[in-house]
Amino acid sequence: MGSFKTALKDAGEGLNWLMVIGFLGIVWLMIYGNLSGNLGFARDTTGYNDTQTVINNLTAGTKTFYSYSGTIFTVMAIVLLITILLSLLYVVMKIVNMGKNKGGFAGE
């Protein structure tokens, strides 16, 4: 049993080292790609243009949401107000009918 625990511990350490080496490799590629212009991070490359398109789409989506947020929140406030009024009506009807039917609506 001891050798299994040791092997498992060694495998975990080996996996950690592989992740560190992989991370350093990715960082090196990003830095080298920015300096040399080979990896799509330099201006006027497909990777740069795609990145800018995604950023522009996210920005436009955020602006669109906030331009409609007044309407969205107004509708939500109206729905909340209607829910509160219906709940209040239910409670009042329960209280009024409590003396007549010993609780509940007249049809219950």
C-alpha angles and dihedrals in degrees: 000000000000093000091053091054090048092049091048091050091048091049091052092050091048091051090050091053091049090052091049091050091047092049092050089048092053091048090049091050091049093050093043091046092052093048097044101032094231104116104056098263094102121092120278095019126123092250093051093047092048091049091051090049092054092048091049092049092051091048092049091048091052092049091048092051093051092046089058097036093095091059093043093051092045091055090047090050091051092049090049091049092050090049091051092048093049091048091050091048090051092051093047092049089049091052094045094048094043092086094044103045102012091254136336133053122309092259096050 
